[in-house]
Amino acid sequence: MALVKYDNEANAMYFRLGKGKRRIKSTIALGKDRFIDVDPRGKIVGVEIILPKVLPKEAQQALKRSKDTIELVQ
């Protein structure tokens, strides 16, 4: 299962992996606009992507039409 959340203020998307809320031990930067969160066992629990300040018009419209949170189930 994954949960996808868009934060309009931060202009970022967060992908939470797995069921339930898990403790984040650390955040690892993968460049200036991508980060992964890992739990105490070193497993990835989330991925954050900071979106560009200027998005293509199609992307802006899609984000406006979408819910803030989407749950993906396997």
N, CA, C and O atoms as a Maestro MAE file, in Angstrom:
{
 s_m_m2io_version
 :::
 2.0.0
}

f_m_ct {
 s_m_title
 :::
 protein
 m_atom[296] {
  # First column is atom index #
  i_m_mmod_type
  r_m_x_coord
  r_m_y_coord
  r_m_z_coord
  i_m_residue_number
  s_m_chain_name
  s_m_pdb_residue_name
  s_m_pdb_atom_name
  i_m_atomic_number
  :::
  1 25 0.832 -1.175 0.000 1 A "MET " " N  " 7
  2 3 0.000 0.000 0.000 1 A "MET " " CA " 6
  3 2 0.882 1.245 0.000 1 A "MET " " C  " 6
  4 15 1.966 1.253 0.584 1 A "MET " " O  " 8
  5 25 0.411 2.278 -0.652 2 A "ALA " " N  " 7
  6 3 1.104 3.565 -0.649 2 A "ALA " " CA " 6
  7 2 0.068 4.674 -0.548 2 A "ALA " " C  " 6
  8 15 -1.060 4.539 -1.022 2 A "ALA " " O  " 8
  9 25 0.465 5.751 0.067 3 A "LEU " " N  " 7
  10 3 -0.389 6.919 0.197 3 A "LEU " " CA " 6
  11 2 0.342 8.073 -0.480 3 A "LEU " " C  " 6
  12 15 1.502 8.340 -0.166 3 A "LEU " " O  " 8
  13 25 -0.317 8.750 -1.395 4 A "VAL " " N  " 7
  14 3 0.285 9.875 -2.106 4 A "VAL " " CA " 6
  15 2 -0.400 11.144 -1.626 4 A "VAL " " C  " 6
  16 15 -1.627 11.246 -1.648 4 A "VAL " " O  " 8
  17 25 0.401 12.109 -1.193 5 A "LYS " " N  " 7
  18 3 -0.163 13.356 -0.673 5 A "LYS " " CA " 6
  19 2 0.526 14.541 -1.346 5 A "LYS " " C  " 6
  20 15 1.748 14.569 -1.488 5 A "LYS " " O  " 8
  21 25 -0.279 15.510 -1.754 6 A "TYR " " N  " 7
  22 3 0.251 16.735 -2.360 6 A "TYR " " CA " 6
  23 2 0.091 17.873 -1.368 6 A "TYR " " C  " 6
  24 15 -0.998 18.096 -0.839 6 A "TYR " " O  " 8
  25 25 1.181 18.595 -1.115 7 A "ASP " " N  " 7
  26 3 1.170 19.750 -0.221 7 A "ASP " " CA " 6
  27 2 1.294 21.005 -1.084 7 A "ASP " " C  " 6
  28 15 2.358 21.292 -1.631 7 A "ASP " " O  " 8
  29 25 0.203 21.740 -1.197 8 A "ASN " " N  " 7
  30 3 0.165 22.924 -2.054 8 A "ASN " " CA " 6
  31 2 1.129 24.004 -1.579 8 A "ASN " " C  " 6
  32 15 1.791 24.639 -2.400 8 A "ASN " " O  " 8
  33 25 1.221 24.225 -0.267 9 A "GLU " " N  " 7
  34 3 2.106 25.267 0.264 9 A "GLU " " CA " 6
  35 2 3.566 24.965 -0.022 9 A "GLU " " C  " 6
  36 15 4.323 25.856 -0.405 9 A "GLU " " O  " 8
  37 25 3.966 23.712 0.162 10 A "ALA " " N  " 7
  38 3 5.357 23.318 -0.076 10 A "ALA " " CA " 6
  39 2 5.605 22.979 -1.539 10 A "ALA " " C  " 6
  40 15 6.754 22.833 -1.958 10 A "ALA " " O  " 8
  41 25 4.532 22.854 -2.320 11 A "ASN " " N  " 7
  42 3 4.613 22.426 -3.717 11 A "ASN " " CA " 6
  43 2 5.406 21.121 -3.813 11 A "ASN " " C  " 6
  44 15 6.353 20.994 -4.590 11 A "ASN " " O  " 8
  45 25 4.979 20.155 -2.991 12 A "ALA " " N  " 7
  46 3 5.691 18.883 -2.909 12 A "ALA " " CA " 6
  47 2 4.711 17.718 -2.891 12 A "ALA " " C  " 6
  48 15 3.558 17.855 -2.482 12 A "ALA " " O  " 8
  49 25 5.199 16.577 -3.343 13 A "MET " " N  " 7
  50 3 4.422 15.338 -3.273 13 A "MET " " CA " 6
  51 2 5.157 14.388 -2.337 13 A "MET " " C  " 6
  52 15 6.382 14.278 -2.378 13 A "MET " " O  " 8
  53 25 4.385 13.703 -1.491 14 A "TYR " " N  " 7
  54 3 4.965 12.740 -0.558 14 A "TYR " " CA " 6
  55 2 4.305 11.388 -0.789 14 A "TYR " " C  " 6
  56 15 3.080 11.283 -0.843 14 A "TYR " " O  " 8
  57 25 5.128 10.363 -0.926 15 A "PHE " " N  " 7
  58 3 4.663 8.995 -1.131 15 A "PHE " " CA " 6
  59 2 5.010 8.204 0.128 15 A "PHE " " C  " 6
  60 15 6.180 7.906 0.370 15 A "PHE " " O  " 8
  61 25 4.002 7.861 0.930 16 A "ARG " " N  " 7
  62 3 4.228 7.056 2.133 16 A "ARG " " CA " 6
  63 2 4.035 5.598 1.753 16 A "ARG " " C  " 6
  64 15 3.005 5.232 1.187 16 A "ARG " " O  " 8
  65 25 5.016 4.772 2.061 17 A "LEU " " N  " 7
  66 3 5.001 3.367 1.674 17 A "LEU " " CA " 6
  67 2 4.638 2.487 2.858 17 A "LEU " " C  " 6
  68 15 5.063 2.750 3.983 17 A "LEU " " O  " 8
  69 25 3.859 1.448 2.613 18 A "GLY " " N  " 7
  70 3 3.485 0.506 3.661 18 A "GLY " " CA " 6
  71 2 2.234 0.930 4.402 18 A "GLY " " C  " 6
  72 15 1.675 2.002 4.172 18 A "GLY " " O  " 8
  73 25 1.812 0.047 5.302 19 A "LYS " " N  " 7
  74 3 0.590 0.292 6.079 19 A "LYS " " CA " 6
  75 2 0.916 1.030 7.365 19 A "LYS " " C  " 6
  76 15 1.989 0.862 7.945 19 A "LYS " " O  " 8
  77 25 -0.026 1.847 7.795 20 A "GLY " " N  " 7
  78 3 0.112 2.537 9.072 20 A "GLY " " CA " 6
  79 2 1.205 3.587 9.058 20 A "GLY " " C  " 6
  80 15 1.913 3.773 8.068 20 A "GLY " " O  " 8
  81 25 1.319 4.257 10.174 21 A "LYS " " N  " 7
  82 3 2.327 5.296 10.312 21 A "LYS " " CA " 6
  83 2 3.553 4.693 10.985 21 A "LYS " " C  " 6
  84 15 3.447 4.109 12.064 21 A "LYS " " O  " 8
  85 25 4.707 4.832 10.357 22 A "ARG " " N  " 7
  86 3 5.938 4.282 10.919 22 A "ARG " " CA " 6
  87 2 6.876 5.416 11.306 22 A "ARG " " C  " 6
  88 15 6.875 6.483 10.693 22 A "ARG " " O  " 8
  89 25 7.666 5.164 12.322 23 A "ARG " " N  " 7
  90 3 8.603 6.166 12.820 23 A "ARG " " CA " 6
  91 2 9.703 6.421 11.794 23 A "ARG " " C  " 6
  92 15 10.238 5.485 11.201 23 A "ARG " " O  " 8
  93 25 10.032 7.683 11.592 24 A "ILE " " N  " 7
  94 3 11.110 8.063 10.683 24 A "ILE " " CA " 6
  95 2 12.355 8.336 11.513 24 A "ILE " " C  " 6
  96 15 12.352 9.193 12.397 24 A "ILE " " O  " 8
  97 25 13.420 7.595 11.216 25 A "LYS " " N  " 7
  98 3 14.682 7.794 11.925 25 A "LYS " " CA " 6
  99 2 15.494 8.906 11.277 25 A "LYS " " C  " 6
  100 15 16.083 9.739 11.966 25 A "LYS " " O  " 8
  101 25 15.522 8.914 9.943 26 A "SER " " N  " 7
  102 3 16.297 9.940 9.257 26 A "SER " " CA " 6
  103 2 15.758 10.188 7.857 26 A "SER " " C  " 6
  104 15 15.031 9.376 7.284 26 A "SER " " O  " 8
  105 25 16.141 11.331 7.338 27 A "THR " " N  " 7
  106 3 15.789 11.716 5.975 27 A "THR " " CA " 6
  107 2 17.083 11.863 5.193 27 A "THR " " C  " 6
  108 15 18.018 12.531 5.635 27 A "THR " " O  " 8
  109 25 17.126 11.234 4.030 28 A "ILE " " N  " 7
  110 3 18.324 11.253 3.194 28 A "ILE " " CA " 6
  111 2 18.021 12.053 1.932 28 A "ILE " " C  " 6
  112 15 17.062 11.764 1.217 28 A "ILE " " O  " 8
  113 25 18.849 13.063 1.666 29 A "ALA " " N  " 7
  114 3 18.671 13.880 0.464 29 A "ALA " " CA " 6
  115 2 19.219 13.140 -0.748 29 A "ALA " " C  " 6
  116 15 20.299 12.551 -0.702 29 A "ALA " " O  " 8
  117 25 18.456 13.183 -1.824 30 A "LEU " " N  " 7
  118 3 18.881 12.604 -3.103 30 A "LEU " " CA " 6
  119 2 18.970 13.741 -4.119 30 A "LEU " " C  " 6
  120 15 18.383 13.667 -5.198 30 A "LEU " " O  " 8
  121 25 19.686 14.759 -3.773 31 A "GLY " " N  " 7
  122 3 19.720 15.970 -4.585 31 A "GLY " " CA " 6
  123 2 18.990 17.069 -3.841 31 A "GLY " " C  " 6
  124 15 18.647 16.913 -2.669 31 A "GLY " " O  " 8
  125 25 18.752 18.178 -4.521 32 A "LYS " " N  " 7
  126 3 18.136 19.324 -3.842 32 A "LYS " " CA " 6
  127 2 16.621 19.245 -3.738 32 A "LYS " " C  " 6
  128 15 16.013 20.014 -2.994 32 A "LYS " " O  " 8
  129 25 16.000 18.321 -4.478 33 A "ASP " " N  " 7
  130 3 14.537 18.302 -4.496 33 A "ASP " " CA " 6
  131 2 13.920 16.922 -4.306 33 A "ASP " " C  " 6
  132 15 12.726 16.745 -4.546 33 A "ASP " " O  " 8
  133 25 14.713 15.945 -3.880 34 A "ARG " " N  " 7
  134 3 14.196 14.586 -3.642 34 A "ARG " " CA " 6
  135 2 14.791 14.060 -2.340 34 A "ARG " " C  " 6
  136 15 15.982 14.214 -2.068 34 A "ARG " " O  " 8
  137 25 13.921 13.433 -1.540 35 A "PHE " " N  " 7
  138 3 14.344 12.942 -0.230 35 A "PHE " " CA " 6
  139 2 13.685 11.598 0.043 35 A "PHE " " C  " 6
  140 15 12.570 11.341 -0.409 35 A "PHE " " O  " 8
  141 25 14.383 10.740 0.788 36 A "ILE " " N  " 7
  142 3 13.756 9.504 1.255 36 A "ILE " " CA " 6
  143 2 13.806 9.489 2.777 36 A "ILE " " C  " 6
  144 15 14.786 9.919 3.385 36 A "ILE " " O  " 8
  145 25 12.738 8.988 3.379 37 A "ASP " " N  " 7
  146 3 12.667 8.805 4.826 37 A "ASP " " CA " 6
  147 2 12.876 7.334 5.120 37 A "ASP " " C  " 6
  148 15 12.299 6.473 4.455 37 A "ASP " " O  " 8
  149 25 13.710 7.041 6.127 38 A "VAL " " N  " 7
  150 3 13.960 5.652 6.508 38 A "VAL " " CA " 6
  151 2 13.599 5.441 7.972 38 A "VAL " " C  " 6
  152 15 13.699 6.357 8.788 38 A "VAL " " O  " 8
  153 25 13.174 4.214 8.293 39 A "ASP " " N  " 7
  154 3 12.801 3.880 9.666 39 A "ASP " " CA " 6
  155 2 14.039 3.410 10.431 39 A "ASP " " C  " 6
  156 15 15.120 3.331 9.848 39 A "ASP " " O  " 8
  157 25 13.907 3.097 11.721 40 A "PRO " " N  " 7
  158 3 15.062 2.666 12.511 40 A "PRO " " CA " 6
  159 2 15.760 1.407 11.976 40 A "PRO " " C  " 6
  160 15 16.931 1.179 12.278 40 A "PRO " " O  " 8
  161 25 15.050 0.589 11.183 41 A "ARG " " N  " 7
  162 3 15.672 -0.609 10.604 41 A "ARG " " CA " 6
  163 2 16.324 -0.334 9.250 41 A "ARG " " C  " 6
  164 15 16.878 -1.242 8.631 41 A "ARG " " O  " 8
  165 25 16.259 0.914 8.791 42 A "GLY " " N  " 7
  166 3 16.875 1.281 7.523 42 A "GLY " " CA " 6
  167 2 16.001 1.064 6.307 42 A "GLY " " C  " 6
  168 15 16.474 1.170 5.175 42 A "GLY " " O  " 8
  169 25 14.723 0.758 6.528 43 A "LYS " " N  " 7
  170 3 13.798 0.551 5.407 43 A "LYS " " CA " 6
  171 2 13.172 1.880 4.992 43 A "LYS " " C  " 6
  172 15 12.891 2.737 5.830 43 A "LYS " " O  " 8
  173 25 12.960 2.035 3.690 44 A "ILE " " N  " 7
  174 3 12.352 3.257 3.172 44 A "ILE " " CA " 6
  175 2 10.870 3.277 3.539 44 A "ILE " " C  " 6
  176 15 10.138 2.325 3.268 44 A "ILE " " O  " 8
  177 25 10.441 4.377 4.159 45 A "VAL " " N  " 7
  178 3 9.029 4.527 4.531 45 A "VAL " " CA " 6
  179 2 8.342 5.636 3.745 45 A "VAL " " C  " 6
  180 15 7.114 5.722 3.738 45 A "VAL " " O  " 8
  181 25 9.128 6.487 3.081 46 A "GLY " " N  " 7
  182 3 8.517 7.563 2.321 46 A "GLY " " CA " 6
  183 2 9.488 8.231 1.370 46 A "GLY " " C  " 6
  184 15 10.705 8.170 1.545 46 A "GLY " " O  " 8
  185 25 8.921 8.868 0.361 47 A "VAL " " N  " 7
  186 3 9.701 9.600 -0.637 47 A "VAL " " CA " 6
  187 2 9.032 10.957 -0.839 47 A "VAL " " C  " 6
  188 15 7.822 11.032 -1.055 47 A "VAL " " O  " 8
  189 25 9.821 12.027 -0.768 48 A "GLU " " N  " 7
  190 3 9.291 13.366 -1.000 48 A "GLU " " CA " 6
  191 2 9.949 13.958 -2.237 48 A "GLU " " C  " 6
  192 15 11.163 13.858 -2.420 48 A "GLU " " O  " 8
  193 25 9.137 14.572 -3.079 49 A "ILE " " N  " 7
  194 3 9.636 15.226 -4.283 49 A "ILE " " CA " 6
  195 2 9.126 16.661 -4.273 49 A "ILE " " C  " 6
  196 15 7.919 16.903 -4.272 49 A "ILE " " O  " 8
  197 25 10.059 17.609 -4.265 50 A "ILE " " N  " 7
  198 3 9.702 19.018 -4.355 50 A "ILE " " CA " 6
  199 2 9.512 19.318 -5.845 50 A "ILE " " C  " 6
  200 15 10.420 19.097 -6.647 50 A "ILE " " O  " 8
  201 25 8.354 19.812 -6.203 51 A "LEU " " N  " 7
  202 3 8.054 20.084 -7.606 51 A "LEU " " CA " 6
  203 2 8.634 21.431 -8.037 51 A "LEU " " C  " 6
  204 15 8.850 22.305 -7.197 51 A "LEU " " O  " 8
  205 25 8.889 21.607 -9.335 52 A "PRO " " N  " 7
  206 3 9.390 22.897 -9.824 52 A "PRO " " CA " 6
  207 2 8.387 24.011 -9.526 52 A "PRO " " C  " 6
  208 15 7.181 23.775 -9.458 52 A "PRO " " O  " 8
  209 25 8.907 25.227 -9.351 53 A "LYS " " N  " 7
  210 3 8.019 26.362 -9.070 53 A "LYS " " CA " 6
  211 2 7.062 26.616 -10.225 53 A "LYS " " C  " 6
  212 15 5.920 27.024 -10.013 53 A "LYS " " O  " 8
  213 25 7.521 26.378 -11.432 54 A "VAL " " N  " 7
  214 3 6.673 26.564 -12.611 54 A "VAL " " CA " 6
  215 2 6.428 25.194 -13.230 54 A "VAL " " C  " 6
  216 15 7.351 24.546 -13.723 54 A "VAL " " O  " 8
  217 25 5.179 24.767 -13.197 55 A "LEU " " N  " 7
  218 3 4.793 23.474 -13.770 55 A "LEU " " CA " 6
  219 2 4.110 23.689 -15.117 55 A "LEU " " C  " 6
  220 15 3.515 24.741 -15.354 55 A "LEU " " O  " 8
  221 25 4.194 22.694 -15.998 56 A "PRO " " N  " 7
  222 3 3.424 22.791 -17.236 56 A "PRO " " CA " 6
  223 2 1.936 22.959 -16.906 56 A "PRO " " C  " 6
  224 15 1.460 22.467 -15.882 56 A "PRO " " O  " 8
  225 25 1.224 23.644 -17.767 57 A "LYS " " N  " 7
  226 3 -0.194 23.939 -17.540 57 A "LYS " " CA " 6
  227 2 -1.002 22.669 -17.282 57 A "LYS " " C  " 6
  228 15 -1.880 22.657 -16.419 57 A "LYS " " O  " 8
  229 25 -0.710 21.598 -18.027 58 A "GLU " " N  " 7
  230 3 -1.436 20.335 -17.861 58 A "GLU " " CA " 6
  231 2 -1.249 19.772 -16.453 58 A "GLU " " C  " 6
  232 15 -2.195 19.252 -15.861 58 A "GLU " " O  " 8
  233 25 -0.031 19.874 -15.917 59 A "ALA " " N  " 7
  234 3 0.246 19.376 -14.565 59 A "ALA " " CA " 6
  235 2 -0.489 20.215 -13.525 59 A "ALA " " C  " 6
  236 15 -1.042 19.669 -12.570 59 A "ALA " " O  " 8
  237 25 -0.501 21.526 -13.699 60 A "GLN " " N  " 7
  238 3 -1.222 22.406 -12.774 60 A "GLN " " CA " 6
  239 2 -2.706 22.054 -12.739 60 A "GLN " " C  " 6
  240 15 -3.303 21.979 -11.665 60 A "GLN " " O  " 8
  241 25 -3.295 21.841 -13.899 61 A "GLN " " N  " 7
  242 3 -4.718 21.511 -13.973 61 A "GLN " " CA " 6
  243 2 -5.003 20.156 -13.331 61 A "GLN " " C  " 6
  244 15 -6.003 20.001 -12.630 61 A "GLN " " O  " 8
  245 25 -4.137 19.180 -13.562 62 A "ALA " " N  " 7
  246 3 -4.328 17.851 -12.972 62 A "ALA " " CA " 6
  247 2 -4.262 17.918 -11.450 62 A "ALA " " C  " 6
  248 15 -5.060 17.272 -10.771 62 A "ALA " " O  " 8
  249 25 -3.325 18.688 -10.907 63 A "LEU " " N  " 7
  250 3 -3.217 18.823 -9.454 63 A "LEU " " CA " 6
  251 2 -4.451 19.503 -8.872 63 A "LEU " " C  " 6
  252 15 -4.917 19.124 -7.797 63 A "LEU " " O  " 8
  253 25 -4.980 20.494 -9.563 64 A "LYS " " N  " 7
  254 3 -6.181 21.187 -9.080 64 A "LYS " " CA " 6
  255 2 -7.397 20.264 -9.065 64 A "LYS " " C  " 6
  256 15 -8.257 20.390 -8.192 64 A "LYS " " O  " 8
  257 25 -7.478 19.338 -10.020 65 A "ARG " " N  " 7
  258 3 -8.624 18.424 -10.110 65 A "ARG " " CA " 6
  259 2 -8.509 17.242 -9.145 65 A "ARG " " C  " 6
  260 15 -9.507 16.579 -8.863 65 A "ARG " " O  " 8
  261 25 -7.314 16.973 -8.641 66 A "SER " " N  " 7
  262 3 -7.083 15.788 -7.812 66 A "SER " " CA " 6
  263 2 -7.351 16.063 -6.338 66 A "SER " " C  " 6
  264 15 -7.359 17.210 -5.890 66 A "SER " " O  " 8
  265 25 -7.568 14.985 -5.600 67 A "LYS " " N  " 7
  266 3 -7.685 15.077 -4.144 67 A "LYS " " CA " 6
  267 2 -6.300 15.348 -3.570 67 A "LYS " " C  " 6
  268 15 -5.291 15.058 -4.213 67 A "LYS " " O  " 8
  269 25 -6.249 15.910 -2.348 68 A "ASP " " N  " 7
  270 3 -4.960 16.154 -1.703 68 A "ASP " " CA " 6
  271 2 -4.262 14.856 -1.321 68 A "ASP " " C  " 6
  272 15 -3.033 14.788 -1.301 68 A "ASP " " O  " 8
  273 25 -5.055 13.817 -1.014 69 A "THR " " N  " 7
  274 3 -4.498 12.532 -0.598 69 A "THR " " CA " 6
  275 2 -5.145 11.415 -1.406 69 A "THR " " C  " 6
  276 15 -6.365 11.362 -1.556 69 A "THR " " O  " 8
  277 25 -4.301 10.522 -1.924 70 A "ILE " " N  " 7
  278 3 -4.777 9.371 -2.696 70 A "ILE " " CA " 6
  279 2 -4.145 8.116 -2.112 70 A "ILE " " C  " 6
  280 15 -2.930 8.056 -1.927 70 A "ILE " " O  " 8
  281 25 -4.972 7.109 -1.820 71 A "GLU " " N  " 7
  282 3 -4.468 5.844 -1.285 71 A "GLU " " CA " 6
  283 2 -4.394 4.822 -2.412 71 A "GLU " " C  " 6
  284 15 -5.370 4.596 -3.127 71 A "GLU " " O  " 8
  285 25 -3.224 4.210 -2.558 72 A "LEU " " N  " 7
  286 3 -3.017 3.177 -3.568 72 A "LEU " " CA " 6
  287 2 -2.922 1.834 -2.869 72 A "LEU " " C  " 6
  288 15 -2.122 1.671 -1.949 72 A "LEU " " O  " 8
  289 25 -3.725 0.876 -3.292 73 A "VAL " " N  " 7
  290 3 -3.751 -0.444 -2.662 73 A "VAL " " CA " 6
  291 2 -3.307 -1.477 -3.681 73 A "VAL " " C  " 6
  292 15 -3.719 -1.433 -4.840 73 A "VAL " " O  " 8
  293 25 -2.460 -2.413 -3.244 74 A "GLN " " N  " 7
  294 3 -1.989 -3.479 -4.137 74 A "GLN " " CA " 6
  295 2 -3.022 -4.542 -4.286 74 A "GLN " " C  " 6
  296 15 -2.803 -5.520 -5.000 74 A "GLN " " O  " 8
  :::
 }
 m_bond[295] {
  # First column is bond index #
  i_m_from
  i_m_to
  i_m_order
  :::
  1 1 2 1
  2 2 3 1
  3 3 4 2
  4 3 5 1
  5 5 6 1
  6 6 7 1
  7 7 8 2
  8 7 9 1
  9 9 10 1
  10 10 11 1
  11 11 12 2
  12 11 13 1
  13 13 14 1
  14 14 15 1
  15 15 16 2
  16 15 17 1
  17 17 18 1
  18 18 19 1
  19 19 20 2
  20 19 21 1
  21 21 22 1
  22 22 23 1
  23 23 24 2
  24 23 25 1
  25 25 26 1
  26 26 27 1
  27 27 28 2
  28 27 29 1
  29 29 30 1
  30 30 31 1
  31 31 32 2
  32 31 33 1
  33 33 34 1
  34 34 35 1
  35 35 36 2
  36 35 37 1
  37 37 38 1
  38 38 39 1
  39 39 40 2
  40 39 41 1
  41 41 42 1
  42 42 43 1
  43 43 44 2
  44 43 45 1
  45 45 46 1
  46 46 47 1
  47 47 48 2
  48 47 49 1
  49 49 50 1
  50 50 51 1
  51 51 52 2
  52 51 53 1
  53 53 54 1
  54 54 55 1
  55 55 56 2
  56 55 57 1
  57 57 58 1
  58 58 59 1
  59 59 60 2
  60 59 61 1
  61 61 62 1
  62 62 63 1
  63 63 64 2
  64 63 65 1
  65 65 66 1
  66 66 67 1
  67 67 68 2
  68 67 69 1
  69 69 70 1
  70 70 71 1
  71 71 72 2
  72 71 73 1
  73 73 74 1
  74 74 75 1
  75 75 76 2
  76 75 77 1
  77 77 78 1
  78 78 79 1
  79 79 80 2
  80 79 81 1
  81 81 82 1
  82 82 83 1
  83 83 84 2
  84 83 85 1
  85 85 86 1
  86 86 87 1
  87 87 88 2
  88 87 89 1
  89 89 90 1
  90 90 91 1
  91 91 92 2
  92 91 93 1
  93 93 94 1
  94 94 95 1
  95 95 96 2
  96 95 97 1
  97 97 98 1
  98 98 99 1
  99 99 100 2
  100 99 101 1
  101 101 102 1
  102 102 103 1
  103 103 104 2
  104 103 105 1
  105 105 106 1
  106 106 107 1
  107 107 108 2
  108 107 109 1
  109 109 110 1
  110 110 111 1
  111 111 112 2
  112 111 113 1
  113 113 114 1
  114 114 115 1
  115 115 116 2
  116 115 117 1
  117 117 118 1
  118 118 119 1
  119 119 120 2
  120 119 121 1
  121 121 122 1
  122 122 123 1
  123 123 124 2
  124 123 125 1
  125 125 126 1
  126 126 127 1
  127 127 128 2
  128 127 129 1
  129 129 130 1
  130 130 131 1
  131 131 132 2
  132 131 133 1
  133 133 134 1
  134 134 135 1
  135 135 136 2
  136 135 137 1
  137 137 138 1
  138 138 139 1
  139 139 140 2
  140 139 141 1
  141 141 142 1
  142 142 143 1
  143 143 144 2
  144 143 145 1
  145 145 146 1
  146 146 147 1
  147 147 148 2
  148 147 149 1
  149 149 150 1
  150 150 151 1
  151 151 152 2
  152 151 153 1
  153 153 154 1
  154 154 155 1
  155 155 156 2
  156 155 157 1
  157 157 158 1
  158 158 159 1
  159 159 160 2
  160 159 161 1
  161 161 162 1
  162 162 163 1
  163 163 164 2
  164 163 165 1
  165 165 166 1
  166 166 167 1
  167 167 168 2
  168 167 169 1
  169 169 170 1
  170 170 171 1
  171 171 172 2
  172 171 173 1
  173 173 174 1
  174 174 175 1
  175 175 176 2
  176 175 177 1
  177 177 178 1
  178 178 179 1
  179 179 180 2
  180 179 181 1
  181 181 182 1
  182 182 183 1
  183 183 184 2
  184 183 185 1
  185 185 186 1
  186 186 187 1
  187 187 188 2
  188 187 189 1
  189 189 190 1
  190 190 191 1
  191 191 192 2
  192 191 193 1
  193 193 194 1
  194 194 195 1
  195 195 196 2
  196 195 197 1
  197 197 198 1
  198 198 199 1
  199 199 200 2
  200 199 201 1
  201 201 202 1
  202 202 203 1
  203 203 204 2
  204 203 205 1
  205 205 206 1
  206 206 207 1
  207 207 208 2
  208 207 209 1
  209 209 210 1
  210 210 211 1
  211 211 212 2
  212 211 213 1
  213 213 214 1
  214 214 215 1
  215 215 216 2
  216 215 217 1
  217 217 218 1
  218 218 219 1
  219 219 220 2
  220 219 221 1
  221 221 222 1
  222 222 223 1
  223 223 224 2
  224 223 225 1
  225 225 226 1
  226 226 227 1
  227 227 228 2
  228 227 229 1
  229 229 230 1
  230 230 231 1
  231 231 232 2
  232 231 233 1
  233 233 234 1
  234 234 235 1
  235 235 236 2
  236 235 237 1
  237 237 238 1
  238 238 239 1
  239 239 240 2
  240 239 241 1
  241 241 242 1
  242 242 243 1
  243 243 244 2
  244 243 245 1
  245 245 246 1
  246 246 247 1
  247 247 248 2
  248 247 249 1
  249 249 250 1
  250 250 251 1
  251 251 252 2
  252 251 253 1
  253 253 254 1
  254 254 255 1
  255 255 256 2
  256 255 257 1
  257 257 258 1
  258 258 259 1
  259 259 260 2
  260 259 261 1
  261 261 262 1
  262 262 263 1
  263 263 264 2
  264 263 265 1
  265 265 266 1
  266 266 267 1
  267 267 268 2
  268 267 269 1
  269 269 270 1
  270 270 271 1
  271 271 272 2
  272 271 273 1
  273 273 274 1
  274 274 275 1
  275 275 276 2
  276 275 277 1
  277 277 278 1
  278 278 279 1
  279 279 280 2
  280 279 281 1
  281 281 282 1
  282 282 283 1
  283 283 284 2
  284 283 285 1
  285 285 286 1
  286 286 287 1
  287 287 288 2
  288 287 289 1
  289 289 290 1
  290 290 291 1
  291 291 292 2
  292 291 293 1
  293 293 294 1
  294 294 295 1
  295 295 296 2
  :::
 }
}
